Amino acid sequence: MPELPIAANGTLLAFAEAGMLRLIDFHLARRLAQLTGEADPDVMLACALAVRELRLGSVCVDLSSAAERLQPEADLDDGAADAVPVALPWPATDAWLARVAASPAVATDASAEAPFRLDGTLLYLDRYWRQERSLADLLRARSAVTVDPVPVDFPVDDVLDEQQRDAVTAALGHLTTVITGGPGTGKTTIVARILEALGPVTPRVALCAPTGKAAARLLQEVGGATGHTWGGTLHKLLGLRPRSSHSEYGPENPLPYDVVVVDETSMVSLELMATLLAALSDRTRLILLGDPHQLRSVEAGAVLADIESADDLVTAPGGSLARLLHNYRSNSEINELADAILRGDAAAARAAVEGADSIEMIAFAGDVDPASLHTVRGDALATATAVRGHAVEADGLAANEALDRHRVLCGHREGPFGVTHWARSLRTWLASELDGYGYDGRHYAGQPLLIQRNSDLFSNGDTAVVVRRADDELVAVVDRPEGALWVAPALLDDATDLHAMTIHKSQGSQFDTVSIVLPPPGSPLLTRELLYTAVTRARQQVRLYGSWEAFAEAVGTPARRASGLAGA
């Protein structure tokens, strides 16, 4: 049972007991309401739900559909079945909206100031409403600015397909270009072509992404296309200070670049994107790359998906939206499954699995040891054997390449469907099969590691393998896009064994084979975006561990993120 706020009673207590509100939701909403003299419990409920939804990734809460759409949170991220639903005292919608609109804690007029903001039926914390409107205004303003198109010639035997050539042409003729597409559609390939054409007229380029790993990969793949190129995270580009909203660059001090390219834009939050747009001059070309169907930012917002779905945020003459559809990296069976998932067609997705040689469903209900499944054993042992073989020969590059042959991906962190359980099970079994494989917490040759924090040397999400040098010393070889880094394992004291990882952490990576541990039916993580992201990590083979019920639920359940950006 969740921890309950002592001060809650009546309606608020009922929602807290049902797992609809956490302590922070109640106390922040209550404090902000108190500052304005608001004491109506139904208004405080609405404010608390707005705080809750922001914490869960939505920018606002739609009060008109809250009773149907909002679900209690699980106490633990373990895939356990949800508790029996409890009937809650939801206020009548029309009366609720009227009382919220009349509250001194809530602003409804654009010129008014209050902690919360009601826009139609959407309730925001005021700060996020202003960020959303600011971002929409900045995108529309950039769309109104014309630029001289830069000519480009495509050879008759050009490797780019028609969609890719259209995307290049769009970026060369507009101030703002959004290029969407899944993995393997050639987004970074066309960026190199774009920057090559822009080089003579726009030499100063910034290549960035929300994570250090994605930024380093982008810099490695296209960084040599111009004479002066900067690469790094969005936070570093903007000069954002840790735990602060202040940035070095902004409207009064715009970024000193002719072109800014942002990769993995689906992971960029509303706040970060609004800060970036405010820091761009009307002479800086902006190119946003990403897959709007992947998992979104861990912070509030679904900016890329909103931009793609809106019809007036990025438009001619100054803006363009280009879509890349063909995946050249995964095999045709995996592409067919991914397409069916995106359409939300559970029957077609199941048919794609059942008719494929490279995709299979293995029944798993969380009631057996993962290492007892013969397919898991085969994949894990083959990968660990190859990694260890290279590690004992001190070949760190080959060891890291072998590590990408297979990856277990989980939606949950804990419980029978989670990373912790699957990783522990596989490591224990592998220790019984391979001499010298880890079993007591000490480092060992062939140990796969996942780095979990950023530093000057490596990025959160980088992987490494511990190898044994000729002098018998153990060294961790970190696989970085800009080149392998050899460091003492002690420097990776916060890294964890990489026998499984979350689907969130896998974004931007590719593996020959992926084993996807589906969350059980009823899990709030069981969404279309989660399944699509996991499936599209595979180049050659997909193994699904779970049930057809969970599979169909995932295909039919789009992620829920409330936002007003597309209609702003």
ABEGO torsion letter per residue (X at the ends): XBBBBAABBEAAAAAAAAGABBAAAAAAAAAAAAAAGBABAAAAAAAAAAAAAAAAGBABBBAAAAAAABBBBBABBAGBBBBBBBBBBBBBAAAAAAAAAABAABBABAABBBABBBBEABBBBAAAAAAAAAAAAAAAAAAABBBBBBBBBBBAABABBAAAAAAAAAAAABABBBBBEBBGAGAAAAAAAAAAAAAAABABBBBBBABAAAAAAAAAAAAAABABBBBEBAAAAAGBBBGBABBABBAABBBBBABBBBBGAAABBAAAAAAAAAABBAABBBBBBEBAABBBBABBEBAAAAAAABAAABBOAABBBBBBABBAABBAAAAAAAAAAAAGBAAAAAAAAAABAABBBBBBAGABBAAABAAAAAAAAAAAAAAAAAAAAGBAAAAAAAAAABBBBBABABEAABAAAAAAAAAAAAAAABBGBBAAGBBBBGBBBBBABBBAABBBGBBBBBBBBAAGBBBBBBBBAAEBBBBBAAAAAABBBBABBBAAAABGBBBABBBBBBBBBGBAABBAAAAAAAAAABAABBBBBEBAAAAAAAAABBBBBBBAAAAX
